[in-house]
Amino acid sequence: MRSASTAPPTPSGPALVAAAGQPAAPVAAALTGRQAEILPRLAAGHSDREIAEALCLSRRTVEHHVARLAARLGVRSRAAIVGAAHDAGLLPSLPRSPDD
């Protein structure tokens, strides 16, 4: 039988929890360089395979980065990643159509 740990859980991934009253780090600062490369391609609607080919990565590596982006932003779908990234200021605003 395992005994319960008395240490508080360590924040990781999307949990950008402030320690001892310090302000939490912005999400943009928490993105890795590779995630920052993948995010605009994801927002443009590219598949994992297309992103992998463009960045000379395996499809599985891109899948991993997309999953980590979703976790970091606290969402579950590719569309939600793009929406959360826009809300967090990680992607430029979408241009408005002349009809708006």
Backbone as a ProteinNet text record, in pm:
[ID]
protein_1_A
[PRIMARY]
MRSASTAPPTPSGPALVAAAGQPAAPVAAALTGRQAEILPRLAAGHSDREIAEALCLSRRTVEHHVARLAARLGVRSRAAIVGAAHDAGLLPSLPRSPDD
[TERTIARY]
83.8	0	88.4	55.3	132.6	86.8	182.3	144.6	128.6	40.2	13.7	129.7	166.9	274.9	221.4	303.4	260.8	305.2	388.6	436.1	325	309.7	208.5	248.1	150.5	183.3	260.1	351.9	430.6	355.7	333.8	265	349.8	284.8	355.8	260.2	315.4	232.4	155.1	20.9	-57.2	-74.9	-38.8	-59.2	48.9	22.6	118.1	82.2	101.6	60.7	167.8	125.9	220.4	262.2	388.9	441.5	465	423	447.1	407.6	290.9	239.4	300.4	385.7	446	344.9	347	253.9	287	184	202.7	266	347.7	412.3	307.1	318.4	222.8	239.9	131.3	133.5	236.5	250	344	485.8	522.3	656.3	675.6	566.9	575.2	582.9	554.6	562.1	707.4	732.5	865.7	882.7	1003.7	1028.6	955.9	956	890	739.2	681.9	538.1	503.8	589.5	566.7	575.3	653.8	661.2	537.6	488.5	375.2	242.8	227	99.4	44.7	121.7	63.9	23.7	98.1	62.9	-66.1	-80.6	-202.8	-320.9	-300.1	-405.6	-442.9	-346.7	-373.2	-446.1	-469.7	-546.1	-463.6	-331.7	-246.6	-262.2	-252.5	-259	-125.8	-125.8	-0.7	103.1	59.2	150.9	210.5	128.5	178.7	276.8	244.8	333.9	465.6	456.8	576.9	667.3	609.6	689.2	754.1	680.9	734.2	849.4	842.4	943.2	1044.6	1038.4	1129.6	1123.8	1002.3	978.4	894.8	884.4	792.1	650.6	553.4	413.6	387.4	443.6	422.8	481	592.7	651	557.1	500.9	405.5	282.5	232.7	117.8	146.8	268.3	307.4	305.9	363.7	366.1	224.9	137.7	-1.2	-70.8	-46.9	-107.1	-56.1	72.1	128.5	74.1	53.4	-9	-149.3	-225.4	-361.4	-358.6	-268.5	-258.6	-217.2	-121.8	-72.2	-182.1	-266.9	-374.8	-502.7	-502.6	-617.6	-738	-711.3	-819.4	-797.8	-894.4	-885.6	-884.1	-924.4	-932.3	-840.8	-814.7	-730.7	-795.9	-927.4	-997.7	-988.6	-999.9	-990.6	-849.1	-747.3	-609.5	-598.5	-651	-642.7	-719.9	-840.1	-918.8	-849.8	-797.3	-728.4	-601	-531.9	-409.5	-441.9	-550.9	-594.4	-627.9	-703.4	-742.6	-621.6	-516.7	-395.8	-299.4	-335.1	-248.6	-129.5	-137.6	-28.1	-33.1	-146.3	-163.8	-217.2	-182.8	-236.4	-388	-453	-598	-631.7	-745.5	-791.4	-841	-808	-858.6	-1010.4	-1074.9	-1220.5	-1254.6	-1365.3	-1409.3	-1479.5	-1485.3	-1549.8	-1697.9	-1760.5	-1903.4	-1931.6	-1828.3	-1849.7	-1868.4
-117.4	0	123.9	219	342	442.2	514.3	620.5	750.7	832.8	960.1	1055.3	1125.9	1223.7	1350.6	1411.6	1535.2	1657.9	1639.4	1753.2	1799.2	1930.6	1980.4	1945.8	1928.8	1895.4	2009.7	1973.3	2072.3	2110.4	2239.8	2279.4	2247.3	2201.2	2173	2193.9	2191.2	2204.7	2334.8	2327	2448.3	2521.1	2455.7	2518.5	2622.2	2742.4	2851	2921.9	2852.3	2899.3	2989.7	3100.2	3191.9	3135.9	3147.1	3099.5	3217.9	3206.6	3307.1	3448.2	3459.7	3591	3649.2	3573.8	3622.7	3611.6	3704.4	3693.7	3570.9	3506.3	3389.4	3432.1	3343.9	3372.6	3371.5	3460.3	3457.1	3328.2	3284.3	3159.5	3166.5	3281.8	3295.3	3263.1	3303.9	3277.7	3129.2	3057.2	2916.1	2827.6	2881	2800.3	2771.6	2649.7	2617.1	2676.5	2682.2	2732.9	2652	2520.4	2433.5	2453.3	2469.1	2495.5	2626.7	2726.5	2855.8	2843.5	2748.1	2723.9	2649.4	2558.5	2474.8	2550	2635.8	2703.1	2777.7	2862.1	2931.5	2836.9	2729.6	2630.8	2558.3	2529.7	2468.4	2563.2	2690.7	2790.9	2807.4	2783.5	2794.7	2671.4	2572.1	2455.3	2341.5	2345.4	2238.4	2112.9	1997.6	1869.8	1843.9	1747	1709.3	1667.4	1594.5	1548.3	1665.7	1764.6	1882.6	1962.1	1976.8	2048.9	1972.5	1841	1757.4	1773.1	1769.5	1784.3	1922	2025.4	2161.8	2183.7	2118.2	2139.1	2025.4	1930.8	1814.9	1737.7	1707.7	1630.9	1509	1415.3	1304.1	1350.1	1281.7	1313.5	1294.7	1189.6	1162.4	1274.3	1332	1443.1	1563.1	1589.6	1700.5	1670.8	1548.2	1511.1	1538.6	1505.8	1530.1	1680	1760.8	1905.6	1964.4	1916.4	1964.2	1925.3	1804	1760.4	1846.1	1878.4	1962.3	2105.3	2155.7	2287.9	2286.2	2182.1	2171.5	2169.2	2090.5	2081.7	2215.7	2280.5	2408.8	2514.8	2510.1	2608.4	2562.8	2440.9	2390.9	2357.8	2311.4	2277.3	2136.6	2087.7	1949.6	1933.5	2033.5	2015.7	2114.7	2084	2172.3	2309.7	2311.5	2439.9	2519.3	2450.2	2518.3	2570.3	2499.3	2548.7	2683	2690.3	2814.6	2925.9	2897.2	2998.6	3048.5	2955.6	2994.1	3071.5	3033.2	3104.7	3247.2	3265.1	3401.1	3480.8	3421.2	3489.7	3529.1	3445.5	3471.9	3565.6	3606.4	3696.4	3627.5	3496.2	3421	3418.9	3457.4	3463.8	3602.1	3652.5	3782.8	3775.2	3888.5	3893.7	3856.4	3791.8	3756.4	3880.1	3895	4011.2	4001.8	4114.2	4116.1	4124.5	4059.6	4067.1	4200.1	4249.4	4377.7	4380.6	4262.7	4254.6	4279.5	4272.4	4289.1	4432.9
0	0	0	-84.4	-94.1	9.5	65.4	159.1	81.9	128.5	62.5	85.5	-18.2	-8.3	56.7	139.2	204.4	128.2	26	-53.1	-146.7	-163.6	-256.4	-399.8	-488.6	-626.5	-692.5	-779.1	-851.9	-978.1	-1003.8	-1126	-1248.1	-1353.4	-1477	-1592.7	-1713.9	-1832.9	-1831.2	-1847.2	-1858.3	-1725.4	-1618	-1486.8	-1463	-1502.7	-1485.2	-1355.9	-1247.3	-1116.6	-1059.6	-1005.6	-943.5	-808.3	-777	-649.4	-557.9	-435.4	-331.2	-376.3	-436.9	-474.2	-600.2	-669.9	-793.3	-906.3	-1003.2	-1116	-1200.3	-1252.5	-1337.6	-1468.7	-1525.2	-1653.3	-1763.4	-1861.6	-1972.5	-2052.4	-2113.9	-2189.8	-2301.4	-2367.3	-2477.9	-2434.6	-2314.6	-2265.3	-2239.1	-2217.8	-2185.3	-2309.1	-2428.4	-2549.6	-2583.8	-2628.5	-2676.4	-2816.2	-2862.8	-2998	-3102.6	-3085.4	-3182	-3178.2	-3058.5	-3049.1	-3117.6	-3103.1	-3167.9	-3319.8	-3370.2	-3514.6	-3563.8	-3483.3	-3523.3	-3515.3	-3416.1	-3392.2	-3513.6	-3583.6	-3700.1	-3812.8	-3828.8	-3932.4	-3894.1	-3765.8	-3715.5	-3739.1	-3709	-3727.7	-3875.1	-3963.8	-4107.7	-4160.8	-4074.4	-4114.7	-4169.8	-4152.6	-4202.9	-4117.3	-4182	-4110.8	-4041.5	-3950.3	-3884.3	-3988.2	-4086.9	-4192.8	-4268.7	-4303.6	-4375.6	-4289.8	-4162.7	-4071.4	-4058.4	-4044.8	-4031.6	-4153.1	-4271.4	-4393.7	-4400.8	-4364.8	-4371.6	-4273.4	-4158.2	-4053.7	-4044.4	-4138.7	-4139.6	-4007.8	-3964.6	-3843.5	-3878.8	-3786.2	-3807.3	-3770.4	-3826.9	-3796.3	-3647.5	-3588.8	-3445.8	-3358.5	-3399.9	-3324.4	-3328.5	-3444.2	-3455.5	-3370.6	-3374.6	-3291.4	-3144.3	-3101.4	-2961.8	-2930.8	-3019.2	-2995.6	-2993.5	-3080.7	-3083.3	-2952.1	-2905	-2778.1	-2662	-2661.7	-2555	-2564.5	-2685.9	-2702	-2642.2	-2672.3	-2619.5	-2466.8	-2410.3	-2264.8	-2204.8	-2267.1	-2215.7	-2216.7	-2319.8	-2332.1	-2262.4	-2210.6	-2136.3	-2222.3	-2344.9	-2438	-2491.8	-2570.9	-2618.8	-2769.8	-2846.3	-2991.3	-3064.3	-3189.8	-3272	-3286.1	-3307.8	-3320.3	-3190.8	-3078.7	-2949.2	-2924.8	-2974.3	-2962.6	-3032.3	-3153.3	-3231	-3161.3	-3113.2	-3042.7	-2917.2	-2837.3	-2714.2	-2745.2	-2851.4	-2890.2	-2933.1	-3006	-3043.7	-2918.2	-2827.9	-2704.2	-2620.5	-2624.1	-2545.7	-2618.5	-2740	-2815.6	-2879.8	-2897.6	-2957.2	-3108.9	-3164.3	-3309.1	-3344.7	-3462	-3501.1	-3518.4	-3503.9	-3523.4	-3666.5	-3681.4	-3815	-3886.1	-4014	-4087.5	-4102.8	-4094.3	-4110.3	-4258.6	-4294.5	-4433.3	-4455	-4577.9	-4605	-4568.6	-4557.7	-4524.9	-4377.8	-4290.9	-4145.6	-4108.3
[MASK]
++++++++++++++++++++++++++++++++++++++++++++++++++++++++++++++++++++++++++++++++++++++++++++++++++++

